Amino acid sequence: MSRVARKTAAPLSELIRTWLKSEHLTAGLNTQRIFAAWDAASGAGRYTVRRYFRDGRLYITVDSSVVRSQLSFQRDALVEKINALLAADELFTRDDARVGLVKELILK
């Protein structure tokens, strides 16, 4: 049985990020983290029918016109809340070119 030489110690969070990048899973994971942040920030997860993220824009389809109207007044605050939740999330990769922070929220 041969022994594997240990080069340097690394935190587990760094190893997980490296593995996610090497397997090209960061874009999908970032998208799921953005959708989870939407649910947490808005409180309208149960009214949300569709979610779509592309080019910094988060498209949300809500099945209630009343909820959509209330959320439209809070649009800028929601974007800030979502980005704050993502900044605190250790699994969110900020340097992914395809999926980054939310720049605009579009409600339908």
N, CA, C and O atoms as a MOPAC input file, in Angstrom:
PM7 MOZYME 1SCF
protein

 N      0.84200 1    -1.17000 1     0.00000 1
 C      0.00000 1     0.00000 1     0.00000 1
 C      0.88900 1     1.23600 1     0.00000 1
 O      1.77700 1     1.37000 1     0.84200 1
 N      0.65100 1     2.12100 1    -0.93000 1
 C      1.46200 1     3.33500 1    -1.01600 1
 C      0.75300 1     4.47700 1    -0.30500 1
 O     -0.47200 1     4.50200 1    -0.19200 1
 N      1.53600 1     5.39600 1     0.15900 1
 C      0.99900 1     6.55500 1     0.85800 1
 C      0.94100 1     7.73800 1    -0.09400 1
 O      1.82100 1     7.91200 1    -0.93700 1
 N     -0.07700 1     8.53100 1     0.04200 1
 C     -0.22300 1     9.72700 1    -0.76800 1
 C      0.38500 1    10.88200 1     0.01300 1
 O      0.04300 1    11.11700 1     1.17200 1
 N      1.28400 1    11.59000 1    -0.63700 1
 C      1.93200 1    12.72400 1     0.01800 1
 C      0.97600 1    13.91300 1     0.05000 1
 O      0.34500 1    14.25000 1    -0.95100 1
 N      0.88600 1    14.52600 1     1.19500 1
 C      0.03200 1    15.69000 1     1.34900 1
 C      0.84900 1    16.93200 1     1.02300 1
 O      1.89700 1    17.16100 1     1.62700 1
 N      0.38600 1    17.72500 1     0.08400 1
 C      1.14100 1    18.90500 1    -0.33100 1
 C      0.87200 1    20.07500 1     0.60100 1
 O      1.79400 1    20.57400 1     1.24800 1
 N     -0.36200 1    20.51700 1     0.68000 1
 C     -0.72600 1    21.60000 1     1.58100 1
 C     -2.12800 1    21.33800 1     2.11300 1
 O     -2.92600 1    20.63500 1     1.49200 1
 N     -2.40200 1    21.89900 1     3.24000 1
 C     -3.74300 1    21.79100 1     3.80800 1
 C     -4.61600 1    22.88300 1     3.20200 1
 O     -4.16800 1    24.00900 1     2.98600 1
 N     -5.86500 1    22.53000 1     2.93400 1
 C     -6.81200 1    23.49100 1     2.36300 1
 C     -8.15200 1    23.32800 1     3.06900 1
 O     -8.53200 1    22.21600 1     3.43400 1
 N     -8.85700 1    24.41800 1     3.25900 1
 C    -10.18500 1    24.30400 1     3.87600 1
 C    -11.14700 1    23.54600 1     2.96300 1
 O    -11.02900 1    23.59100 1     1.73900 1
 N    -12.08200 1    22.86200 1     3.57100 1
 C    -13.03600 1    22.06400 1     2.81900 1
 C    -13.87100 1    22.92300 1     1.87300 1
 O    -14.20100 1    22.48100 1     0.77300 1
 N    -14.21700 1    24.14200 1     2.28200 1
 C    -15.01600 1    25.01200 1     1.41500 1
 C    -14.26500 1    25.35300 1     0.12700 1
 O    -14.86500 1    25.45200 1    -0.94400 1
 N    -12.95800 1    25.52900 1     0.24300 1
 C    -12.15100 1    25.80600 1    -0.95900 1
 C    -12.06700 1    24.58600 1    -1.86500 1
 O    -12.11100 1    24.71700 1    -3.08900 1
 N    -11.94800 1    23.40900 1    -1.27700 1
 C    -11.90900 1    22.17600 1    -2.06700 1
 C    -13.23100 1    21.94300 1    -2.79300 1
 O    -13.24100 1    21.49100 1    -3.93800 1
 N    -14.33900 1    22.24800 1    -2.13400 1
 C    -15.64900 1    22.07700 1    -2.76700 1
 C    -15.79000 1    23.03200 1    -3.94200 1
 O    -16.25500 1    22.63500 1    -5.01000 1
 N    -15.38900 1    24.29500 1    -3.75300 1
 C    -15.45400 1    25.26200 1    -4.86100 1
 C    -14.58700 1    24.83000 1    -6.03700 1
 O    -14.99900 1    24.94800 1    -7.19100 1
 N    -13.40200 1    24.33400 1    -5.75100 1
 C    -12.50400 1    23.86600 1    -6.81600 1
 C    -13.12400 1    22.69400 1    -7.56100 1
 O    -13.06000 1    22.63200 1    -8.78900 1
 N    -13.72200 1    21.76800 1    -6.82800 1
 C    -14.35300 1    20.61300 1    -7.45200 1
 C    -15.53600 1    21.03800 1    -8.31200 1
 O    -15.70100 1    20.53400 1    -9.42300 1
 N    -16.36900 1    21.96800 1    -7.81100 1
 C    -17.51200 1    22.44100 1    -8.59000 1
 C    -17.06500 1    23.09900 1    -9.89200 1
 O    -17.68900 1    22.89800 1   -10.93400 1
 N    -15.99100 1    23.88100 1    -9.83600 1
 C    -15.47600 1    24.51700 1   -11.05700 1
 C    -14.93500 1    23.48200 1   -12.02600 1
 O    -15.17200 1    23.57500 1   -13.23100 1
 N    -14.21000 1    22.49500 1   -11.51200 1
 C    -13.62000 1    21.48900 1   -12.40000 1
 C    -14.68500 1    20.63000 1   -13.07800 1
 O    -14.47300 1    20.13800 1   -14.18600 1
 N    -15.81900 1    20.45200 1   -12.42100 1
 C    -16.90900 1    19.65600 1   -12.99800 1
 C    -17.91300 1    20.51500 1   -13.77200 1
 O    -18.91300 1    19.99900 1   -14.26900 1
 N    -17.65000 1    21.82600 1   -13.87600 1
 C    -18.51800 1    22.77300 1   -14.59700 1
 C    -19.94500 1    22.76900 1   -14.04700 1
 O    -20.91500 1    22.76000 1   -14.80600 1
 N    -20.05500 1    22.77600 1   -12.73200 1
 C    -21.35200 1    22.77000 1   -12.06500 1
 C    -21.71500 1    24.11300 1   -11.44500 1
 O    -22.79800 1    24.25600 1   -10.87700 1
 N    -20.82700 1    25.10000 1   -11.54300 1
 C    -21.05300 1    26.36000 1   -10.84300 1
 C    -22.24300 1    27.14100 1   -11.39000 1
 O    -22.97600 1    27.75200 1   -10.61300 1
 N    -22.45400 1    27.13700 1   -12.69500 1
 C    -23.56200 1    27.91000 1   -13.27300 1
 C    -24.90900 1    27.36500 1   -12.79600 1
 O    -25.78100 1    28.14000 1   -12.40400 1
 N    -25.08500 1    26.07200 1   -12.82400 1
 C    -26.33200 1    25.47100 1   -12.36900 1
 C    -26.56100 1    25.66600 1   -10.88300 1
 O    -27.68000 1    25.94700 1   -10.45300 1
 N    -25.50300 1    25.51700 1   -10.09700 1
 C    -25.63000 1    25.71000 1    -8.65700 1
 C    -25.92000 1    27.17100 1    -8.33100 1
 O    -26.73600 1    27.46000 1    -7.45600 1
 N    -25.25900 1    28.09200 1    -9.02700 1
 C    -25.52500 1    29.51300 1    -8.80900 1
 C    -26.97300 1    29.85900 1    -9.12500 1
 O    -27.60700 1    30.61800 1    -8.39100 1
 N    -27.49400 1    29.31100 1   -10.20100 1
 C    -28.88600 1    29.57000 1   -10.57400 1
 C    -29.83000 1    29.07100 1    -9.47900 1
 O    -30.77700 1    29.76700 1    -9.11300 1
 N    -29.57900 1    27.88400 1    -8.96300 1
 C    -30.42300 1    27.35700 1    -7.89400 1
 C    -30.30400 1    28.18700 1    -6.62600 1
 O    -31.29300 1    28.36700 1    -5.91600 1
 N    -29.11400 1    28.69600 1    -6.32700 1
 C    -28.92100 1    29.54800 1    -5.15000 1
 C    -29.66400 1    30.88300 1    -5.32600 1
 O    -30.19600 1    31.42800 1    -4.35900 1
 N    -29.69900 1    31.40400 1    -6.55500 1
 C    -30.43500 1    32.64300 1    -6.83700 1
 C    -31.93100 1    32.42200 1    -6.62200 1
 O    -32.60100 1    33.27000 1    -6.03200 1
 N    -32.46000 1    31.29700 1    -7.09200 1
 C    -33.87800 1    30.99900 1    -6.91700 1
 C    -34.22000 1    30.82700 1    -5.43400 1
 O    -35.28100 1    31.26900 1    -4.99200 1
 N    -33.34300 1    30.19800 1    -4.67100 1
 C    -33.56600 1    30.04700 1    -3.23100 1
 C    -33.51000 1    31.40000 1    -2.53400 1
 O    -34.27200 1    31.65000 1    -1.60000 1
 N    -32.61100 1    32.27300 1    -2.98100 1
 C    -32.52900 1    33.61900 1    -2.40700 1
 C    -33.78600 1    34.41700 1    -2.72800 1
 O    -34.23400 1    35.21400 1    -1.90500 1
 N    -34.35900 1    34.21700 1    -3.90800 1
 C    -35.61900 1    34.87700 1    -4.25900 1
 C    -36.71900 1    34.46200 1    -3.28800 1
 O    -37.44600 1    35.30800 1    -2.76800 1
 N    -36.83700 1    33.16800 1    -3.04800 1
 C    -37.86400 1    32.67700 1    -2.12900 1
 C    -37.68500 1    33.26500 1    -0.73200 1
 O    -38.66000 1    33.65000 1    -0.08600 1
 N    -36.43600 1    33.33200 1    -0.26800 1
 C    -36.16500 1    33.84900 1     1.07200 1
 C    -36.38400 1    35.35500 1     1.15600 1
 O    -36.93000 1    35.84400 1     2.14500 1
 N    -35.97000 1    36.08900 1     0.14100 1
 C    -36.05700 1    37.55400 1     0.18600 1
 C    -37.47300 1    38.06100 1    -0.04100 1
 O    -37.89400 1    39.03200 1     0.58900 1
 N    -38.20500 1    37.41800 1    -0.92800 1
 C    -39.52600 1    37.93700 1    -1.29100 1
 C    -40.64000 1    37.39000 1    -0.42000 1
 O    -41.62100 1    38.08600 1    -0.15800 1
 N    -40.50200 1    36.16300 1     0.02600 1
 C    -41.59300 1    35.52500 1     0.75100 1
 C    -42.73100 1    35.11100 1    -0.16400 1
 O    -43.79600 1    34.71400 1     0.31000 1
 N    -42.52100 1    35.19800 1    -1.45500 1
 C    -43.56700 1    34.88300 1    -2.43100 1
 C    -43.27300 1    33.58600 1    -3.17500 1
 O    -43.69200 1    33.41500 1    -4.32000 1
 N    -42.56600 1    32.68800 1    -2.53800 1
 C    -42.21600 1    31.43000 1    -3.18500 1
 C    -43.41700 1    30.60300 1    -3.57800 1
 O    -43.40800 1    29.94100 1    -4.61600 1
 N    -44.45300 1    30.63400 1    -2.75400 1
 C    -45.63200 1    29.81900 1    -3.06700 1
 C    -46.47700 1    30.41000 1    -4.18900 1
 O    -47.28900 1    29.69900 1    -4.78200 1
 N    -46.30600 1    31.68400 1    -4.48800 1
 C    -47.01600 1    32.32700 1    -5.59500 1
 C    -46.20700 1    32.31400 1    -6.89400 1
 O    -46.72000 1    32.66600 1    -7.95500 1
 N    -44.95800 1    31.91100 1    -6.80300 1
 C    -44.06300 1    31.93000 1    -7.95900 1
 C    -44.33100 1    30.70900 1    -8.82600 1
 O    -44.27000 1    29.56900 1    -8.36500 1
 N    -44.62800 1    30.97600 1   -10.09400 1
 C    -44.92600 1    29.89600 1   -11.03600 1
 C    -43.68000 1    29.52500 1   -11.82600 1
 O    -43.36800 1    28.34400 1   -11.97700 1
 N    -42.96500 1    30.52900 1   -12.33100 1
 C    -41.75500 1    30.28800 1   -13.13000 1
 C    -40.64400 1    31.21200 1   -12.67200 1
 O    -40.86900 1    32.33600 1   -12.22300 1
 N    -39.41900 1    30.68100 1   -12.80700 1
 C    -38.21600 1    31.45400 1   -12.50600 1
 C    -37.24500 1    31.25100 1   -13.66200 1
 O    -37.10100 1    30.14400 1   -14.18100 1
 N    -36.58700 1    32.32300 1   -14.05200 1
 C    -35.61900 1    32.23400 1   -15.13700 1
 C    -34.55200 1    33.28900 1   -14.88700 1
 O    -34.87200 1    34.42600 1   -14.53900 1
 N    -33.29100 1    32.92300 1   -15.06200 1
 C    -32.19600 1    33.86200 1   -14.85100 1
 C    -31.29600 1    33.85700 1   -16.07800 1
 O    -30.85600 1    32.80600 1   -16.54500 1
 N    -31.03200 1    35.06700 1   -16.59400 1
 C    -30.13600 1    35.17900 1   -17.74400 1
 C    -29.56400 1    36.58900 1   -17.81000 1
 O    -30.29200 1    37.57100 1   -17.66600 1
 N    -28.27300 1    36.68100 1   -18.02400 1
 C    -27.56500 1    37.95400 1   -18.21000 1
 C    -27.82100 1    38.95300 1   -17.07900 1
 O    -27.98500 1    40.14800 1   -17.32500 1
 N    -27.85500 1    38.46200 1   -15.85400 1
 C    -28.04500 1    39.35000 1   -14.71400 1
 C    -29.48400 1    39.72700 1   -14.44500 1
 O    -29.76100 1    40.47900 1   -13.51100 1
 N    -30.40400 1    39.22200 1   -15.24300 1
 C    -31.82300 1    39.52600 1   -15.06500 1
 C    -32.54400 1    38.30300 1   -14.49900 1
 O    -32.41800 1    37.19500 1   -15.02000 1
 N    -33.29000 1    38.52300 1   -13.44000 1
 C    -34.09500 1    37.47100 1   -12.83300 1
 C    -35.54700 1    37.69200 1   -13.24200 1
 O    -36.17700 1    38.66700 1   -12.83400 1
 N    -36.06900 1    36.77000 1   -14.05500 1
 C    -37.45100 1    36.84200 1   -14.52800 1
 C    -38.30500 1    35.97300 1   -13.61200 1
 O    -38.03100 1    34.78700 1   -13.42800 1
 N    -39.33700 1    36.57500 1   -13.04500 1
 C    -40.21500 1    35.86700 1   -12.12300 1
 C    -41.64800 1    35.99500 1   -12.61200 1
 O    -42.11500 1    37.10000 1   -12.89000 1
 N    -42.34500 1    34.87400 1   -12.71800 1
 C    -43.76100 1    34.87100 1   -13.05500 1
 C    -44.53800 1    34.50400 1   -11.80500 1
 O    -44.31500 1    33.45400 1   -11.20200 1
 N    -45.45400 1    35.38500 1   -11.42400 1
 C    -46.25100 1    35.20500 1   -10.21800 1
 C    -47.69800 1    35.00400 1   -10.62300 1
 O    -48.17600 1    35.66200 1   -11.54700 1
 N    -48.41000 1    34.09800 1    -9.94300 1
 C    -49.79100 1    33.79200 1   -10.33400 1
 C    -50.83500 1    34.69800 1    -9.68600 1
 O    -52.03200 1    34.49800 1    -9.88800 1
 N    -50.40400 1    35.67700 1    -8.92100 1
 C    -51.34500 1    36.59100 1    -8.26500 1
 C    -51.00700 1    38.02900 1    -8.65300 1
 O    -49.88000 1    38.48500 1    -8.46100 1
 N    -51.98600 1    38.72900 1    -9.19600 1
 C    -51.75300 1    40.11900 1    -9.59300 1
 C    -51.53100 1    41.01800 1    -8.38000 1
 O    -50.79900 1    42.00400 1    -8.46300 1
 N    -52.14800 1    40.68600 1    -7.27000 1
 C    -51.97900 1    41.47700 1    -6.05000 1
 C    -50.54200 1    41.34100 1    -5.53300 1
 O    -49.90900 1    42.33300 1    -5.17100 1
 N    -50.04400 1    40.12400 1    -5.50300 1
 C    -48.66600 1    39.89000 1    -5.04600 1
 C    -47.67900 1    40.54400 1    -6.00100 1
 O    -46.69900 1    41.14700 1    -5.56100 1
 N    -47.92400 1    40.43300 1    -7.29900 1
 C    -47.04000 1    41.05500 1    -8.28700 1
 C    -47.00100 1    42.57000 1    -8.09900 1
 O    -45.93700 1    43.18100 1    -8.19900 1
 N    -48.14200 1    43.16800 1    -7.83100 1
 C    -48.20900 1    44.60800 1    -7.60900 1
 C    -47.42000 1    45.01400 1    -6.36200 1
 O    -46.68700 1    46.00300 1    -6.38600 1
 N    -47.56700 1    44.26300 1    -5.28900 1
 C    -46.83100 1    44.55600 1    -4.05400 1
 C    -45.32800 1    44.39800 1    -4.25800 1
 O    -44.54600 1    45.21600 1    -3.77500 1
 N    -44.92500 1    43.35500 1    -4.96700 1
 C    -43.50300 1    43.10900 1    -5.20100 1
 C    -42.89000 1    44.14100 1    -6.13900 1
 O    -41.70600 1    44.45800 1    -6.02400 1
 N    -43.68000 1    44.66200 1    -7.05700 1
 C    -43.13200 1    45.64200 1    -8.00000 1
 C    -42.71800 1    46.92900 1    -7.29700 1
 O    -41.79500 1    47.61100 1    -7.74500 1
 N    -43.39100 1    47.26600 1    -6.20000 1
 C    -43.00300 1    48.44600 1    -5.42500 1
 C    -41.69100 1    48.22900 1    -4.67800 1
 O    -40.98800 1    49.18800 1    -4.36100 1
 N    -41.36400 1    46.98100 1    -4.40000 1
 C    -40.16900 1    46.64200 1    -3.62600 1
 C    -39.03500 1    46.11500 1    -4.50600 1
 O    -38.09300 1    45.51900 1    -3.98500 1
 N    -39.09700 1    46.30900 1    -5.77300 1
 C    -38.17000 1    45.70200 1    -6.72100 1
 C    -36.69900 1    45.97300 1    -6.38600 1
 O    -35.90100 1    45.03700 1    -6.32600 1
 N    -36.33400 1    47.23000 1    -6.17000 1
 C    -34.92700 1    47.56100 1    -5.88200 1
 C    -34.47000 1    46.97400 1    -4.55600 1
 O    -33.34800 1    46.48000 1    -4.44500 1
 N    -35.33000 1    47.02800 1    -3.55600 1
 C    -34.98900 1    46.46400 1    -2.24800 1
 C    -34.83600 1    44.94700 1    -2.33500 1
 O    -33.98400 1    44.36800 1    -1.66100 1
 N    -35.65900 1    44.30300 1    -3.16200 1
 C    -35.55400 1    42.85400 1    -3.33400 1
 C    -34.23500 1    42.46500 1    -3.99100 1
 O    -33.60500 1    41.48500 1    -3.59600 1
 N    -33.82400 1    43.22600 1    -4.98500 1
 C    -32.53700 1    42.94100 1    -5.65100 1
 C    -31.39700 1    43.05900 1    -4.64000 1
 O    -30.49200 1    42.22500 1    -4.62500 1
 N    -31.44000 1    44.08400 1    -3.80400 1
 C    -30.40500 1    44.24900 1    -2.78500 1
 C    -30.42500 1    43.10700 1    -1.77500 1
 O    -29.37000 1    42.61000 1    -1.38200 1
 N    -31.62300 1    42.68700 1    -1.35000 1
 C    -31.75000 1    41.57800 1    -0.40500 1
 C    -31.22700 1    40.27700 1    -1.00300 1
 O    -30.51200 1    39.52400 1    -0.34200 1
 N    -31.58600 1    40.02300 1    -2.24900 1
 C    -31.14100 1    38.79200 1    -2.92200 1
 C    -29.62400 1    38.77700 1    -3.01800 1
 O    -28.99100 1    37.76600 1    -2.71200 1
 N    -29.03900 1    39.88600 1    -3.44000 1
 C    -27.58400 1    39.95200 1    -3.57400 1
 C    -26.88900 1    39.83800 1    -2.22400 1
 O    -25.80400 1    39.26200 1    -2.13900 1
 N    -27.49700 1    40.37800 1    -1.16200 1
 C    -26.92200 1    40.23900 1     0.17500 1
 C    -26.94900 1    38.78200 1     0.62500 1
 O    -25.99200 1    38.29600 1     1.22800 1
 N    -28.04800 1    38.08600 1     0.33300 1
 C    -28.12400 1    36.66200 1     0.67100 1
 C    -27.10600 1    35.84900 1    -0.12100 1
 O    -26.50300 1    34.91700 1     0.41000 1
 N    -26.91700 1    36.20200 1    -1.38400 1
 C    -25.94100 1    35.48800 1    -2.21000 1
 C    -24.51700 1    35.76300 1    -1.74900 1
 O    -23.67000 1    34.87000 1    -1.78400 1
 N    -24.24700 1    36.99300 1    -1.31800 1
 C    -22.90600 1    37.33100 1    -0.82900 1
 C    -22.57100 1    36.55800 1     0.43800 1
 O    -21.40900 1    36.22900 1     0.67800 1
 N    -23.57600 1    36.26900 1     1.24500 1
 C    -23.35500 1    35.52300 1     2.48200 1
 C    -23.29900 1    34.01600 1     2.25100 1
 O    -22.87100 1    33.27100 1     3.13200 1
 N    -23.72500 1    33.56500 1     1.08300 1
 C    -23.77200 1    32.13600 1     0.76500 1
 C    -22.38200 1    31.63700 1     0.35800 1
 O    -21.78400 1    32.15900 1    -0.58300 1
 N    -21.87800 1    30.64100 1     1.05800 1
 C    -20.53400 1    30.12200 1     0.77500 1
 C    -20.46900 1    29.31900 1    -0.52400 1
 O    -19.40800 1    29.23000 1    -1.14100 1
 N    -21.57900 1    28.74200 1    -0.94000 1
 C    -21.57600 1    27.93600 1    -2.15900 1
 C    -21.76700 1    28.75800 1    -3.42400 1
 O    -21.57800 1    28.24100 1    -4.52500 1
 N    -22.13500 1    30.02600 1    -3.29000 1
 C    -22.32100 1    30.87800 1    -4.46000 1
 C    -20.96300 1    31.32700 1    -4.97900 1
 O    -20.16500 1    31.89100 1    -4.23000 1
 N    -20.69800 1    31.08100 1    -6.25300 1
 C    -19.42900 1    31.43200 1    -6.88000 1
 C    -19.57300 1    32.77800 1    -7.56800 1
 O    -20.31000 1    32.90400 1    -8.54600 1
 N    -18.87800 1    33.77400 1    -7.06500 1
 C    -19.02400 1    35.13600 1    -7.58700 1
 C    -18.29400 1    35.35900 1    -8.90600 1
 O    -18.66400 1    36.25000 1    -9.67200 1
 N    -17.28500 1    34.57900 1    -9.17600 1
 C    -16.46800 1    34.82000 1   -10.36500 1
 C    -16.89400 1    33.99100 1   -11.57600 1
 O    -16.12100 1    33.85400 1   -12.52500 1
 N    -18.10500 1    33.43700 1   -11.56300 1
 C    -18.61000 1    32.70200 1   -12.71400 1
 C    -19.07300 1    33.71100 1   -13.76300 1
 O    -19.87900 1    34.59300 1   -13.46800 1
 N    -18.56600 1    33.57900 1   -14.97700 1
 C    -18.87300 1    34.53800 1   -16.04500 1
 C    -20.32100 1    34.41500 1   -16.52800 1
 O    -20.89700 1    35.39600 1   -17.00000 1
 N    -20.90500 1    33.24000 1   -16.41700 1
 C    -22.25200 1    33.02700 1   -16.94700 1
 C    -23.35700 1    33.42300 1   -15.97300 1
 O    -24.35800 1    34.01200 1   -16.38100 1
 N    -23.18500 1    33.10600 1   -14.69700 1
 C    -24.23000 1    33.35800 1   -13.71000 1
 C    -23.60800 1    34.06300 1   -12.51300 1
 O    -22.84200 1    33.47200 1   -11.75100 1
 N    -23.95600 1    35.35200 1   -12.36300 1
 C    -23.42700 1    36.14000 1   -11.25800 1
 C    -24.54500 1    36.72900 1   -10.42300 1
 O    -25.61000 1    36.12800 1   -10.28200 1
 N    -24.30500 1    37.88200 1    -9.88100 1
 C    -25.29600 1    38.53900 1    -9.03800 1
 C    -26.46100 1    39.07700 1    -9.87800 1
 O    -26.33600 1    39.26400 1   -11.08800 1
 N    -27.57700 1    39.31700 1    -9.22000 1
 C    -28.79300 1    39.81700 1    -9.88400 1
 C    -28.63900 1    41.31700 1   -10.09700 1
 O    -28.36000 1    42.05700 1    -9.15400 1
 N    -28.82100 1    41.76300 1   -11.33400 1
 C    -28.74100 1    43.17500 1   -11.67100 1
 C    -30.13000 1    43.79000 1   -11.81300 1
 O    -30.33100 1    44.96800 1   -11.51800 1
 N    -31.08600 1    42.97700 1   -12.26900 1
 C    -32.43700 1    43.49900 1   -12.52700 1
 C    -33.45900 1    42.42000 1   -12.23200 1
 O    -33.22100 1    41.23800 1   -12.48100 1
 N    -34.58500 1    42.83000 1   -11.70600 1
 C    -35.69100 1    41.92600 1   -11.40700 1
 C    -36.86000 1    42.28200 1   -12.31500 1
 O    -37.30300 1    43.43100 1   -12.34400 1
 N    -37.35900 1    41.29600 1   -13.05500 1
 C    -38.48000 1    41.50800 1   -13.96900 1
 C    -39.62500 1    40.61800 1   -13.51500 1
 O    -39.50300 1    39.39300 1   -13.50200 1
 N    -40.72700 1    41.23200 1   -13.14800 1
 C    -41.91500 1    40.51100 1   -12.67200 1
 C    -42.94200 1    40.41000 1   -13.78300 1
 O    -43.21500 1    41.38000 1   -14.49100 1
 N    -43.49800 1    39.23800 1   -13.92000 1
 C    -44.52900 1    39.00700 1   -14.93500 1
 C    -45.77100 1    38.46300 1   -14.26200 1
 O    -46.76900 1    38.19600 1   -14.93100 1

